[in-house]
């Protein structure tokens, strides 16, 4: 199956996996610990397994949003890498907005561990990696 939906789903899963691996390797390079599934599970009061499922589902949803909402607005950008960077930054900004909203709704926001500047840099880089991988997978997708 070579449709944009299947490519988006596969791209979203692979990109989320790579971004997650980056988050787990980061502390070995001096970055703060980042575990998005744990954060989701604490905020929503659900088991960590549910947080992991949500993390990957969100990754697929963002990949689908890219192909249906953002891709057509980036036609003047020639490089798929630049498109991925733009998409990754957009996802990062959206994730921060949603994180604040969820913190206000659910109240149980886990305390960050480590340097906030390094955490933000790691998150931005992780989301850029995610964006580049999604765009790579869907760059030639049709119908």
N, CA, C and O atoms as a GROMACS GRO file, in nm:
protein
  572
    1UNK      N    1   0.085  -0.118   0.000
    1UNK     CA    2   0.000   0.000   0.000
    1UNK      C    3   0.090   0.124   0.000
    1UNK      O    4   0.176   0.139   0.087
    2UNK      N    5   0.070   0.212  -0.095
    2UNK     CA    6   0.157   0.326  -0.114
    2UNK      C    7   0.080   0.457  -0.104
    2UNK      O    8   0.112   0.553  -0.175
    3UNK      N    9  -0.020   0.462  -0.019
    3UNK     CA   10  -0.102   0.581  -0.007
    3UNK      C   11  -0.042   0.678   0.094
    3UNK      O   12   0.045   0.641   0.173
    4UNK      N   13  -0.090   0.801   0.091
    4UNK     CA   14  -0.039   0.899   0.186
    4UNK      C   15  -0.079   0.865   0.329
    4UNK      O   16  -0.008   0.901   0.423
    5UNK      N   17  -0.192   0.798   0.348
    5UNK     CA   18  -0.232   0.758   0.483
    5UNK      C   19  -0.136   0.652   0.538
    5UNK      O   20  -0.088   0.664   0.650
    6UNK      N   21  -0.110   0.549   0.458
    6UNK     CA   22  -0.020   0.443   0.507
    6UNK      C   23   0.121   0.497   0.529
    6UNK      O   24   0.186   0.461   0.627
    7UNK      N   25   0.168   0.583   0.439
    7UNK     CA   26   0.301   0.642   0.457
    7UNK      C   27   0.304   0.732   0.580
    7UNK      O   28   0.405   0.737   0.651
    8UNK      N   29   0.195   0.803   0.606
    8UNK     CA   30   0.188   0.889   0.724
    8UNK      C   31   0.192   0.806   0.852
    8UNK      O   32   0.263   0.839   0.946
    9UNK      N   33   0.115   0.698   0.854
    9UNK     CA   34   0.111   0.612   0.973
    9UNK      C   35   0.249   0.551   0.999
    9UNK      O   36   0.299   0.556   1.111
   10UNK      N   37   0.309   0.495   0.895
   10UNK     CA   38   0.442   0.434   0.912
   10UNK      C   39   0.545   0.541   0.948
   10UNK      O   40   0.626   0.522   1.039
   11UNK      N   41   0.541   0.654   0.878
   11UNK     CA   42   0.634   0.763   0.908
   11UNK      C   43   0.616   0.815   1.050
   11UNK      O   44   0.715   0.842   1.118
   12UNK      N   45   0.492   0.829   1.095
   12UNK     CA   46   0.465   0.875   1.231
   12UNK      C   47   0.517   0.778   1.335
   12UNK      O   48   0.574   0.819   1.436
   13UNK      N   49   0.498   0.648   1.311
   13UNK     CA   50   0.548   0.547   1.405
   13UNK      C   51   0.700   0.544   1.410
   13UNK      O   52   0.760   0.542   1.518
   14UNK      N   53   0.764   0.544   1.293
   14UNK     CA   54   0.910   0.539   1.288
   14UNK      C   55   0.969   0.667   1.348
   14UNK      O   56   1.064   0.662   1.426
   15UNK      N   57   0.912   0.782   1.311
   15UNK     CA   58   0.963   0.909   1.362
   15UNK      C   59   0.947   0.919   1.514
   15UNK      O   60   1.037   0.968   1.582
   16UNK      N   61   0.835   0.872   1.566
   16UNK     CA   62   0.813   0.874   1.711
   16UNK      C   63   0.911   0.780   1.780
   16UNK      O   64   0.964   0.813   1.886
   17UNK      N   65   0.936   0.665   1.721
   17UNK     CA   66   1.032   0.571   1.778
   17UNK      C   67   1.172   0.632   1.782
   17UNK      O   68   1.240   0.624   1.885
   18UNK      N   69   1.215   0.692   1.673
   18UNK     CA   70   1.349   0.752   1.667
   18UNK      C   71   1.360   0.868   1.766
   18UNK      O   72   1.459   0.880   1.837
   19UNK      N   73   1.257   0.954   1.770
   19UNK     CA   74   1.258   1.065   1.865
   19UNK      C   75   1.264   1.014   2.008
   19UNK      O   76   1.334   1.070   2.092
   20UNK      N   77   1.191   0.907   2.037
   20UNK     CA   78   1.190   0.848   2.171
   20UNK      C   79   1.327   0.790   2.205
   20UNK      O   80   1.376   0.809   2.316
   21UNK      N   81   1.389   0.721   2.111
   21UNK     CA   82   1.524   0.669   2.134
   21UNK      C   83   1.622   0.783   2.162
   21UNK      O   84   1.710   0.771   2.248
   22UNK      N   85   1.607   0.891   2.088
   22UNK     CA   86   1.690   1.009   2.109
   22UNK      C   87   1.674   1.060   2.252
   22UNK      O   88   1.771   1.098   2.317
   23UNK      N   89   1.550   1.061   2.302
   23UNK     CA   90   1.524   1.108   2.438
   23UNK      C   91   1.586   1.018   2.543
   23UNK      O   92   1.627   1.065   2.650
   24UNK      N   93   1.594   0.889   2.514
   24UNK     CA   94   1.654   0.797   2.611
   24UNK      C   95   1.806   0.794   2.604
   24UNK      O   96   1.872   0.763   2.703
   25UNK      N   97   1.864   0.827   2.488
   25UNK     CA   98   2.008   0.832   2.474
   25UNK      C   99   2.061   0.968   2.523
   25UNK      O  100   2.176   0.979   2.565
   26UNK      N  101   1.977   1.071   2.516
   26UNK     CA  102   2.017   1.206   2.556
   26UNK      C  103   2.085   1.216   2.691
   26UNK      O  104   2.189   1.281   2.702
   27UNK      N  105   2.029   1.154   2.796
   27UNK     CA  106   2.095   1.164   2.927
   27UNK      C  107   2.238   1.108   2.929
   27UNK      O  108   2.318   1.150   3.012
   28UNK      N  109   2.269   1.016   2.840
   28UNK     CA  110   2.405   0.962   2.832
   28UNK      C  111   2.502   1.066   2.776
   28UNK      O  112   2.623   1.052   2.788
   29UNK      N  113   2.445   1.170   2.712
   29UNK     CA  114   2.526   1.278   2.654
   29UNK      C  115   2.512   1.408   2.735
   29UNK      O  116   2.548   1.515   2.688
   30UNK      N  117   2.460   1.396   2.856
   30UNK     CA  118   2.450   1.513   2.943
   30UNK      C  119   2.317   1.586   2.938
   30UNK      O  120   2.300   1.688   3.005
   31UNK      N  121   2.222   1.536   2.860
   31UNK     CA  122   2.090   1.600   2.852
   31UNK      C  123   2.004   1.551   2.970
   31UNK      O  124   2.027   1.442   3.022
   32UNK      N  125   1.906   1.631   3.010
   32UNK     CA  126   1.816   1.586   3.117
   32UNK      C  127   1.729   1.469   3.072
   32UNK      O  128   1.706   1.450   2.953
   33UNK      N  129   1.681   1.391   3.169
   33UNK     CA  130   1.592   1.279   3.140
   33UNK      C  131   1.458   1.333   3.087
   33UNK      O  132   1.399   1.424   3.145
   34UNK      N  133   1.414   1.275   2.977
   34UNK     CA  134   1.284   1.312   2.920
   34UNK      C  135   1.209   1.184   2.888
   34UNK      O  136   1.258   1.099   2.814
   35UNK      N  137   1.090   1.170   2.943
   35UNK     CA  138   1.007   1.053   2.916
   35UNK      C  139   0.865   1.101   2.890
   35UNK      O  140   0.788   1.118   2.985
   36UNK      N  141   0.828   1.122   2.764
   36UNK     CA  142   0.696   1.176   2.734
   36UNK      C  143   0.582   1.084   2.776
   36UNK      O  144   0.476   1.132   2.815
   37UNK      N  145   0.602   0.954   2.770
   37UNK     CA  146   0.496   0.861   2.810
   37UNK      C  147   0.471   0.871   2.960
   37UNK      O  148   0.356   0.868   3.004
   38UNK      N  149   0.578   0.883   3.036
   38UNK     CA  150   0.564   0.898   3.181
   38UNK      C  151   0.493   1.029   3.214
   38UNK      O  152   0.408   1.034   3.303
   39UNK      N  153   0.530   1.136   3.142
   39UNK     CA  154   0.466   1.265   3.164
   39UNK      C  155   0.316   1.257   3.135
   39UNK      O  156   0.234   1.307   3.212
   40UNK      N  157   0.280   1.195   3.022
   40UNK     CA  158   0.139   1.180   2.988
   40UNK      C  159   0.065   1.097   3.093
   40UNK      O  160  -0.046   1.131   3.132
   41UNK      N  161   0.127   0.988   3.137
   41UNK     CA  162   0.060   0.901   3.234
   41UNK      C  163   0.040   0.971   3.368
   41UNK      O  164  -0.065   0.955   3.431
   42UNK      N  165   0.138   1.050   3.413
   42UNK     CA  166   0.123   1.123   3.539
   42UNK      C  167   0.015   1.229   3.527
   42UNK      O  168  -0.071   1.242   3.615
   43UNK      N  169   0.019   1.306   3.418
   43UNK     CA  170  -0.080   1.414   3.400
   43UNK      C  171  -0.222   1.361   3.395
   43UNK      O  172  -0.314   1.423   3.448
   44UNK      N  173  -0.240   1.247   3.331
   44UNK     CA  174  -0.376   1.195   3.310
   44UNK      C  175  -0.415   1.088   3.412
   44UNK      O  176  -0.529   1.041   3.412
   45UNK      N  177  -0.321   1.050   3.498
   45UNK     CA  178  -0.353   0.951   3.599
   45UNK      C  179  -0.381   0.813   3.543
   45UNK      O  180  -0.470   0.741   3.590
   46UNK      N  181  -0.305   0.776   3.440
   46UNK     CA  182  -0.323   0.645   3.376
   46UNK      C  183  -0.192   0.568   3.386
   46UNK      O  184  -0.088   0.628   3.413
   47UNK      N  185  -0.194   0.436   3.366
   47UNK     CA  186  -0.069   0.359   3.368
   47UNK      C  187   0.029   0.406   3.260
   47UNK      O  188  -0.012   0.462   3.158
   48UNK      N  189   0.157   0.383   3.283
   48UNK     CA  190   0.261   0.424   3.189
   48UNK      C  191   0.240   0.359   3.052
   48UNK      O  192   0.268   0.421   2.949
   49UNK      N  193   0.190   0.236   3.049
   49UNK     CA  194   0.163   0.170   2.920
   49UNK      C  195   0.065   0.252   2.837
   49UNK      O  196   0.082   0.266   2.716
   50UNK      N  197  -0.036   0.305   2.901
   50UNK     CA  198  -0.133   0.392   2.831
   50UNK      C  199  -0.062   0.518   2.782
   50UNK      O  200  -0.091   0.567   2.673
   51UNK      N  201   0.030   0.572   2.863
   51UNK     CA  202   0.108   0.688   2.821
   51UNK      C  203   0.190   0.658   2.697
   51UNK      O  204   0.200   0.743   2.608
   52UNK      N  205   0.249   0.536   2.690
   52UNK     CA  206   0.326   0.497   2.571
   52UNK      C  207   0.236   0.487   2.449
   52UNK      O  208   0.271   0.534   2.340
   53UNK      N  209   0.121   0.425   2.466
   53UNK     CA  210   0.028   0.412   2.353
   53UNK      C  211  -0.014   0.550   2.304
   53UNK      O  212  -0.016   0.577   2.184
   54UNK      N  213  -0.046   0.639   2.399
   54UNK     CA  214  -0.086   0.775   2.362
   54UNK      C  215   0.028   0.847   2.290
   54UNK      O  216   0.004   0.918   2.192
   55UNK      N  217   0.150   0.830   2.337
   55UNK     CA  218   0.266   0.895   2.276
   55UNK      C  219   0.279   0.855   2.128
   55UNK      O  220   0.300   0.941   2.043
   56UNK      N  221   0.265   0.727   2.099
   56UNK     CA  222   0.277   0.682   1.959
   56UNK      C  223   0.154   0.720   1.876
   56UNK      O  224   0.168   0.751   1.758
   57UNK      N  225   0.037   0.718   1.936
   57UNK     CA  226  -0.083   0.761   1.864
   57UNK      C  227  -0.073   0.909   1.828
   57UNK      O  228  -0.108   0.950   1.717
   58UNK      N  229  -0.024   0.989   1.922
   58UNK     CA  230  -0.005   1.133   1.895
   58UNK      C  231   0.096   1.151   1.781
   58UNK      O  232   0.076   1.238   1.696
   59UNK      N  233   0.202   1.071   1.779
   59UNK     CA  234   0.300   1.078   1.670
   59UNK      C  235   0.238   1.049   1.535
   59UNK      O  236   0.270   1.114   1.436
   60UNK      N  237   0.148   0.951   1.530
   60UNK     CA  238   0.078   0.919   1.404
   60UNK      C  239  -0.018   1.031   1.367
   60UNK      O  240  -0.028   1.068   1.250
   61UNK      N  241  -0.090   1.084   1.464
   61UNK     CA  242  -0.186   1.192   1.436
   61UNK      C  243  -0.113   1.314   1.379
   61UNK      O  244  -0.160   1.373   1.281
   62UNK      N  245   0.001   1.351   1.438
   62UNK     CA  246   0.076   1.464   1.384
   62UNK      C  247   0.124   1.437   1.242
   62UNK      O  248   0.123   1.528   1.159
   63UNK      N  249   0.165   1.314   1.212
   63UNK     CA  250   0.208   1.280   1.076
   63UNK      C  251   0.091   1.295   0.978
   63UNK      O  252   0.109   1.344   0.867
   64UNK      N  253  -0.027   1.252   1.020
   64UNK     CA  254  -0.146   1.269   0.935
   64UNK      C  255  -0.181   1.417   0.918
   64UNK      O  256  -0.219   1.460   0.809
   65UNK      N  257  -0.167   1.495   1.025
   65UNK     CA  258  -0.192   1.639   1.014
   65UNK      C  259  -0.094   1.705   0.918
   65UNK      O  260  -0.131   1.797   0.845
   66UNK      N  261   0.030   1.658   0.917
   66UNK     CA  262   0.127   1.713   0.824
   66UNK      C  263   0.080   1.694   0.680
   66UNK      O  264   0.076   1.789   0.602
   67UNK      N  265   0.044   1.572   0.647
   67UNK     CA  266   0.012   1.544   0.507
   67UNK      C  267  -0.120   1.608   0.463
   67UNK      O  268  -0.136   1.643   0.346
   68UNK      N  269  -0.214   1.625   0.557
   68UNK     CA  270  -0.343   1.683   0.520
   68UNK      C  271  -0.353   1.833   0.541
   68UNK      O  272  -0.434   1.898   0.474
   69UNK      N  273  -0.274   1.890   0.631
   69UNK     CA  274  -0.288   2.033   0.659
   69UNK      C  275  -0.166   2.116   0.622
   69UNK      O  276  -0.181   2.227   0.570
   70UNK      N  277  -0.047   2.067   0.649
   70UNK     CA  278   0.071   2.151   0.634
   70UNK      C  279   0.144   2.132   0.501
   70UNK      O  280   0.198   2.228   0.446
   71UNK      N  281   0.146   2.012   0.449
   71UNK     CA  282   0.225   1.982   0.329
   71UNK      C  283   0.191   2.076   0.213
   71UNK      O  284   0.281   2.123   0.142
   72UNK      N  285   0.064   2.104   0.193
   72UNK     CA  286   0.024   2.190   0.080
   72UNK      C  287   0.068   2.335   0.098
   72UNK      O  288   0.077   2.409   0.000
   73UNK      N  289   0.096   2.376   0.222
   73UNK     CA  290   0.142   2.513   0.247
   73UNK      C  291   0.293   2.527   0.232
   73UNK      O  292   0.345   2.639   0.236
   74UNK      N  293   0.362   2.417   0.215
   74UNK     CA  294   0.508   2.421   0.204
   74UNK      C  295   0.556   2.391   0.062
   74UNK      O  296   0.671   2.350   0.043
   75UNK      N  297   0.471   2.412  -0.035
   75UNK     CA  298   0.508   2.380  -0.174
   75UNK      C  299   0.624   2.465  -0.225
   75UNK      O  300   0.698   2.421  -0.313
   76UNK      N  301   0.642   2.585  -0.172
   76UNK     CA  302   0.751   2.672  -0.218
   76UNK      C  303   0.884   2.637  -0.153
   76UNK      O  304   0.988   2.689  -0.194
   77UNK      N  305   0.881   2.552  -0.053
   77UNK     CA  306   1.004   2.508   0.012
   77UNK      C  307   1.055   2.388  -0.067
   77UNK      O  308   0.989   2.285  -0.073
   78UNK      N  309   1.171   2.401  -0.127
   78UNK     CA  310   1.222   2.298  -0.216
   78UNK      C  311   1.278   2.175  -0.145
   78UNK      O  312   1.262   2.063  -0.194
   79UNK      N  313   1.341   2.195  -0.033
   79UNK     CA  314   1.410   2.086   0.036
   79UNK      C  315   1.316   2.014   0.133
   79UNK      O  316   1.250   2.078   0.214
   80UNK      N  317   1.312   1.881   0.122
   80UNK     CA  318   1.228   1.805   0.215
   80UNK      C  319   1.284   1.811   0.356
   80UNK      O  320   1.209   1.797   0.453
   81UNK      N  321   1.416   1.832   0.369
   81UNK     CA  322   1.476   1.845   0.503
   81UNK      C  323   1.427   1.974   0.569
   81UNK      O  324   1.392   1.974   0.687
   82UNK      N  325   1.425   2.083   0.493
   82UNK     CA  326   1.376   2.210   0.548
   82UNK      C  327   1.228   2.197   0.583
   82UNK      O  328   1.184   2.249   0.686
   83UNK      N  329   1.151   2.129   0.499
   83UNK     CA  330   1.010   2.105   0.532
   83UNK      C  331   0.999   2.028   0.663
   83UNK      O  332   0.913   2.059   0.746
   84UNK      N  333   1.085   1.930   0.682
   84UNK     CA  334   1.084   1.852   0.806
   84UNK      C  335   1.120   1.936   0.926
   84UNK      O  336   1.061   1.921   1.033
   85UNK      N  337   1.217   2.026   0.909
   85UNK     CA  338   1.255   2.115   1.019
   85UNK      C  339   1.138   2.206   1.055
   85UNK      O  340   1.108   2.225   1.173
   86UNK      N  341   1.074   2.263   0.955
   86UNK     CA  342   0.959   2.350   0.979
   86UNK      C  343   0.848   2.273   1.049
   86UNK      O  344   0.790   2.321   1.146
   87UNK      N  345   0.818   2.154   1.001
   87UNK     CA  346   0.715   2.071   1.062
   87UNK      C  347   0.752   2.035   1.205
   87UNK      O  348   0.668   2.044   1.295
   88UNK      N  349   0.876   1.993   1.228
   88UNK     CA  350   0.920   1.958   1.362
   88UNK      C  351   0.908   2.074   1.459
   88UNK      O  352   0.865   2.056   1.573
   89UNK      N  353   0.946   2.194   1.414
   89UNK     CA  354   0.933   2.312   1.500
   89UNK      C  355   0.786   2.343   1.529
   89UNK      O  356   0.752   2.383   1.641
   90UNK      N  357   0.701   2.326   1.429
   90UNK     CA  358   0.557   2.349   1.450
   90UNK      C  359   0.501   2.251   1.552
   90UNK      O  360   0.422   2.289   1.638
   91UNK      N  361   0.541   2.125   1.542
   91UNK     CA  362   0.496   2.023   1.638
   91UNK      C  363   0.548   2.056   1.778
   91UNK      O  364   0.475   2.042   1.876
   92UNK      N  365   0.673   2.101   1.788
   92UNK     CA  366   0.730   2.139   1.918
   92UNK      C  367   0.647   2.250   1.981
   92UNK      O  368   0.609   2.240   2.098
   93UNK      N  369   0.619   2.356   1.906
   93UNK     CA  370   0.542   2.469   1.959
   93UNK      C  371   0.403   2.422   2.002
   93UNK      O  372   0.356   2.457   2.110
   94UNK      N  373   0.338   2.344   1.917
   94UNK     CA  374   0.204   2.294   1.949
   94UNK      C  375   0.209   2.207   2.075
   94UNK      O  376   0.121   2.216   2.161
   95UNK      N  377   0.312   2.122   2.086
   95UNK     CA  378   0.325   2.035   2.203
   95UNK      C  379   0.340   2.116   2.332
   95UNK      O  380   0.285   2.078   2.436
   96UNK      N  381   0.414   2.227   2.325
   96UNK     CA  382   0.431   2.310   2.444
   96UNK      C  383   0.300   2.375   2.484
   96UNK      O  384   0.268   2.385   2.603
   97UNK      N  385   0.224   2.420   2.387
   97UNK     CA  386   0.094   2.481   2.415
   97UNK      C  387   0.000   2.378   2.478
   97UNK      O  388  -0.066   2.407   2.577
   98UNK      N  389  -0.005   2.259   2.420
   98UNK     CA  390  -0.091   2.153   2.472
   98UNK      C  391  -0.047   2.110   2.612
   98UNK      O  392  -0.130   2.082   2.698
   99UNK      N  393   0.084   2.105   2.634
   99UNK     CA  394   0.136   2.066   2.766
   99UNK      C  395   0.089   2.164   2.874
   99UNK      O  396   0.051   2.122   2.983
  100UNK      N  397   0.092   2.293   2.843
  100UNK     CA  398   0.045   2.394   2.939
  100UNK      C  399  -0.105   2.379   2.963
  100UNK      O  400  -0.151   2.387   3.077
  101UNK      N  401  -0.180   2.359   2.856
  101UNK     CA  402  -0.326   2.342   2.869
  101UNK      C  403  -0.358   2.218   2.950
  101UNK      O  404  -0.442   2.222   3.040
  102UNK      N  405  -0.290   2.106   2.919
  102UNK     CA  406  -0.316   1.982   2.994
  102UNK      C  407  -0.276   1.998   3.141
  102UNK      O  408  -0.343   1.944   3.229
  103UNK      N  409  -0.169   2.071   3.167
  103UNK     CA  410  -0.129   2.097   3.304
  103UNK      C  411  -0.234   2.176   3.379
  103UNK      O  412  -0.258   2.152   3.498
  104UNK      N  413  -0.297   2.271   3.310
  104UNK     CA  414  -0.403   2.351   3.372
  104UNK      C  415  -0.529   2.266   3.396
  104UNK      O  416  -0.598   2.284   3.496
  105UNK      N  417  -0.558   2.177   3.304
  105UNK     CA  418  -0.678   2.093   3.316
  105UNK      C  419  -0.659   1.984   3.421
  105UNK      O  420  -0.742   1.968   3.510
  106UNK      N  421  -0.549   1.910   3.409
  106UNK     CA  422  -0.528   1.794   3.495
  106UNK      C  423  -0.453   1.828   3.623
  106UNK      O  424  -0.463   1.755   3.722
  107UNK      N  425  -0.378   1.936   3.622
  107UNK     CA  426  -0.309   1.982   3.742
  107UNK      C  427  -0.187   1.903   3.783
  107UNK      O  428  -0.097   1.959   3.845
  108UNK      N  429  -0.179   1.779   3.752
  108UNK     CA  430  -0.068   1.693   3.797
  108UNK      C  431   0.046   1.697   3.696
  108UNK      O  432   0.067   1.601   3.622
  109UNK      N  433   0.119   1.807   3.694
  109UNK     CA  434   0.230   1.822   3.601
  109UNK      C  435   0.358   1.772   3.667
  109UNK      O  436   0.396   1.825   3.772
  110UNK      N  437   0.424   1.673   3.609
  110UNK     CA  438   0.548   1.625   3.671
  110UNK      C  439   0.656   1.734   3.670
  110UNK      O  440   0.666   1.812   3.575
  111UNK      N  441   0.734   1.739   3.776
  111UNK     CA  442   0.843   1.836   3.785
  111UNK      C  443   0.956   1.796   3.691
  111UNK      O  444   0.997   1.680   3.690
  112UNK      N  445   1.006   1.891   3.613
  112UNK     CA  446   1.118   1.858   3.525
  112UNK      C  447   1.243   1.827   3.607
  112UNK      O  448   1.267   1.886   3.712
  113UNK      N  449   1.321   1.734   3.558
  113UNK     CA  450   1.446   1.696   3.622
  113UNK      C  451   1.562   1.749   3.539
  113UNK      O  452   1.577   1.712   3.423
  114UNK      N  453   1.642   1.837   3.598
  114UNK     CA  454   1.759   1.886   3.527
  114UNK      C  455   1.741   2.026   3.474
  114UNK      O  456   1.644   2.095   3.506
  115UNK      N  457   1.836   2.067   3.394
  115UNK     CA  458   1.842   2.201   3.338
  115UNK      C  459   1.731   2.223   3.235
  115UNK      O  460   1.722   2.149   3.137
  116UNK      N  461   1.648   2.324   3.258
  116UNK     CA  462   1.536   2.350   3.167
  116UNK      C  463   1.582   2.391   3.027
  116UNK      O  464   1.518   2.354   2.928
  117UNK      N  465   1.690   2.466   3.018
  117UNK     CA  466   1.741   2.507   2.887
  117UNK      C  467   1.783   2.384   2.806
  117UNK      O  468   1.748   2.371   2.689
  118UNK      N  469   1.857   2.294   2.870
  118UNK     CA  470   1.897   2.171   2.801
  118UNK      C  471   1.776   2.086   2.765
  118UNK      O  472   1.773   2.023   2.660
  119UNK      N  473   1.675   2.086   2.853
  119UNK     CA  474   1.554   2.009   2.825
  119UNK      C  475   1.482   2.065   2.702
  119UNK      O  476   1.435   1.989   2.617
  120UNK      N  477   1.472   2.198   2.693
  120UNK     CA  478   1.407   2.260   2.577
  120UNK      C  479   1.487   2.234   2.449
  120UNK      O  480   1.429   2.204   2.344
  121UNK      N  481   1.620   2.245   2.458
  121UNK     CA  482   1.703   2.218   2.340
  121UNK      C  483   1.685   2.073   2.295
  121UNK      O  484   1.669   2.046   2.176
  122UNK      N  485   1.688   1.981   2.392
  122UNK     CA  486   1.668   1.839   2.358
  122UNK      C  487   1.532   1.815   2.296
  122UNK      O  488   1.520   1.737   2.201
  123UNK      N  489   1.430   1.880   2.348
  123UNK     CA  490   1.295   1.863   2.295
  123UNK      C  491   1.284   1.920   2.153
  123UNK      O  492   1.223   1.860   2.065
  124UNK      N  493   1.344   2.037   2.133
  124UNK     CA  494   1.342   2.097   1.998
  124UNK      C  495   1.413   2.005   1.899
  124UNK      O  496   1.361   1.978   1.791
  125UNK      N  497   1.531   1.958   1.935
  125UNK     CA  498   1.607   1.870   1.844
  125UNK      C  499   1.528   1.741   1.818
  125UNK      O  500   1.520   1.696   1.704
  126UNK      N  501   1.470   1.683   1.924
  126UNK     CA  502   1.390   1.562   1.907
  126UNK      C  503   1.273   1.582   1.813
  126UNK      O  504   1.244   1.497   1.729
  127UNK      N  505   1.205   1.696   1.826
  127UNK     CA  506   1.091   1.724   1.739
  127UNK      C  507   1.135   1.753   1.594
  127UNK      O  508   1.065   1.718   1.500
  128UNK      N  509   1.251   1.816   1.578
  128UNK     CA  510   1.303   1.838   1.443
  128UNK      C  511   1.337   1.704   1.377
  128UNK      O  512   1.306   1.683   1.260
  129UNK      N  513   1.401   1.616   1.453
  129UNK     CA  514   1.430   1.481   1.401
  129UNK      C  515   1.299   1.412   1.361
  129UNK      O  516   1.290   1.353   1.253
  130UNK      N  517   1.199   1.420   1.448
  130UNK     CA  518   1.067   1.364   1.418
  130UNK      C  519   1.014   1.422   1.286
  130UNK      O  520   0.971   1.348   1.198
  131UNK      N  521   1.016   1.554   1.273
  131UNK     CA  522   0.963   1.619   1.153
  131UNK      C  523   1.034   1.577   1.026
  131UNK      O  524   0.970   1.552   0.924
  132UNK      N  525   1.166   1.569   1.032
  132UNK     CA  526   1.244   1.530   0.914
  132UNK      C  527   1.208   1.387   0.873
  132UNK      O  528   1.193   1.358   0.754
  133UNK      N  529   1.196   1.298   0.969
  133UNK     CA  530   1.164   1.158   0.937
  133UNK      C  531   1.024   1.146   0.878
  133UNK      O  532   1.004   1.074   0.780
  134UNK      N  533   0.927   1.217   0.936
  134UNK     CA  534   0.790   1.211   0.880
  134UNK      C  535   0.791   1.260   0.736
  134UNK      O  536   0.735   1.195   0.648
  135UNK      N  537   0.853   1.374   0.711
  135UNK     CA  538   0.855   1.429   0.575
  135UNK      C  539   0.927   1.335   0.480
  135UNK      O  540   0.885   1.320   0.365
  136UNK      N  541   1.034   1.270   0.525
  136UNK     CA  542   1.103   1.173   0.441
  136UNK      C  543   1.009   1.060   0.399
  136UNK      O  544   1.008   1.020   0.283
  137UNK      N  545   0.930   1.010   0.492
  137UNK     CA  546   0.840   0.900   0.461
  137UNK      C  547   0.726   0.942   0.369
  137UNK      O  548   0.682   0.863   0.286
  138UNK      N  549   0.676   1.063   0.383
  138UNK     CA  550   0.557   1.102   0.307
  138UNK      C  551   0.586   1.191   0.188
  138UNK      O  552   0.493   1.232   0.118
  139UNK      N  553   0.714   1.222   0.162
  139UNK     CA  554   0.746   1.319   0.058
  139UNK      C  555   0.695   1.281  -0.081
  139UNK      O  556   0.664   1.370  -0.160
  140UNK      N  557   0.685   1.154  -0.112
  140UNK     CA  558   0.636   1.114  -0.243
  140UNK      C  559   0.498   1.054  -0.241
  140UNK      O  560   0.453   0.996  -0.340
  141UNK      N  561   0.429   1.067  -0.127
  141UNK     CA  562   0.297   1.003  -0.113
  141UNK      C  563   0.193   1.070  -0.200
  141UNK      O  564   0.187   1.193  -0.208
  142UNK      N  565   0.113   0.991  -0.263
  142UNK     CA  566   0.000   1.041  -0.345
  142UNK      C  567  -0.127   0.969  -0.302
  142UNK      O  568  -0.123   0.856  -0.252
  143UNK      N  569  -0.238   1.036  -0.324
  143UNK     CA  570  -0.372   0.983  -0.296
  143UNK      C  571  -0.369   0.905  -0.172
  143UNK      O  572  -0.471   0.852  -0.129
   0.00000   0.00000   0.00000
